[in-house]
Amino acid sequence: MTPTLTLSGPASGSPLSPYTLSLSAAVPGGGVLSSWTINWGDGTVQIVSGNASTVAHTYALVPYTYTISAAASTVDGPSGLETPWR
């Protein structure tokens, strides 16, 4: 079954300062989340092992608009892509 993924974070950030994204997943049937794949929208893709609740990234250029998206994998394999966060 596909987990329900939620991303949240500040609407804006400061140049060369870490931007922290909050991650949440509800896995049906007591499944276990094994990793997140975060696309930061600036050409950087980050894989985070386990069920992390936050992840940070530093953007070189702000105030550009970046679309952040994430996917999660369970121990059974990849799951659905989350609606992008801007």
C-alpha positions as CSV (number, residue, x, y, z in Angstrom):
1,M,0.0,0.0,0.0
2,T,1.1,3.5,-0.7
3,P,2.1,5.7,2.2
4,T,0.6,9.2,2.7
5,L,3.5,11.7,2.5
6,T,3.5,15.2,3.9
7,L,6.1,17.9,3.4
8,S,6.2,21.3,5.2
9,G,8.6,24.1,5.7
10,P,9.1,27.9,5.7
11,A,7.8,29.8,2.6
12,S,11.2,31.4,2.1
13,G,14.8,31.1,3.1
14,S,18.1,33.1,3.3
15,P,21.0,32.7,0.9
16,L,23.7,30.3,2.1
17,S,21.6,29.4,5.2
18,P,20.2,25.9,5.8
19,Y,16.5,25.4,4.8
20,T,14.8,22.8,6.9
21,L,12.1,20.7,5.5
22,S,9.8,18.6,7.7
23,L,8.8,15.1,6.5
24,S,6.0,12.9,7.6
25,A,4.7,9.6,6.4
26,A,1.8,7.4,7.3
27,V,2.4,3.8,6.2
28,P,-0.7,1.7,6.0
29,G,-0.7,-1.7,7.6
30,G,2.2,-1.0,10.0
31,G,4.7,-0.9,7.1
32,V,8.2,0.5,7.7
33,L,9.6,3.5,5.7
34,S,13.1,2.7,4.6
35,S,14.2,6.0,2.9
36,W,13.2,9.4,1.5
37,T,14.4,10.8,-1.8
38,I,14.3,14.6,-1.8
39,N,14.5,16.6,-5.0
40,W,15.5,20.1,-3.8
41,G,14.6,21.7,-7.2
42,D,18.1,23.2,-7.8
43,G,19.6,20.0,-9.4
44,T,20.3,18.4,-6.0
45,V,18.7,15.0,-5.2
46,Q,19.3,13.7,-1.6
47,I,18.6,10.2,-0.3
48,V,17.9,10.0,3.4
49,S,17.9,6.6,5.0
50,G,15.2,5.6,7.5
51,N,12.1,7.7,8.4
52,A,13.7,11.1,9.1
53,S,11.4,13.8,10.4
54,T,13.5,16.7,9.1
55,V,16.2,17.3,6.4
56,A,18.1,20.4,5.6
57,H,19.6,21.9,2.4
58,T,21.5,25.1,1.7
59,Y,20.6,27.0,-1.4
60,A,23.2,29.1,-3.1
61,L,20.8,31.5,-4.7
62,V,17.8,32.9,-2.9
63,P,15.2,34.5,-3.6
64,Y,14.6,32.2,-6.5
65,T,11.6,29.9,-6.4
66,Y,12.4,26.2,-6.0
67,T,9.9,23.4,-6.2
68,I,10.8,20.7,-3.7
69,S,9.4,17.2,-4.1
70,A,9.9,13.9,-2.3
71,A,9.3,10.2,-2.7
72,A,9.5,7.5,0.0
73,S,10.4,3.9,-0.1
74,T,9.2,1.2,2.2
75,V,10.9,-2.1,2.9
76,D,8.6,-3.4,0.1
77,G,9.8,-0.9,-2.5
78,P,9.3,2.6,-3.9
79,S,6.1,4.5,-3.1
80,G,4.1,7.4,-4.5
81,L,5.5,10.8,-5.2
82,E,4.4,13.6,-2.9
83,T,2.8,16.8,-4.2
84,P,5.6,19.3,-4.7
85,W,6.3,21.9,-2.0
86,R,7.2,25.5,-3.0
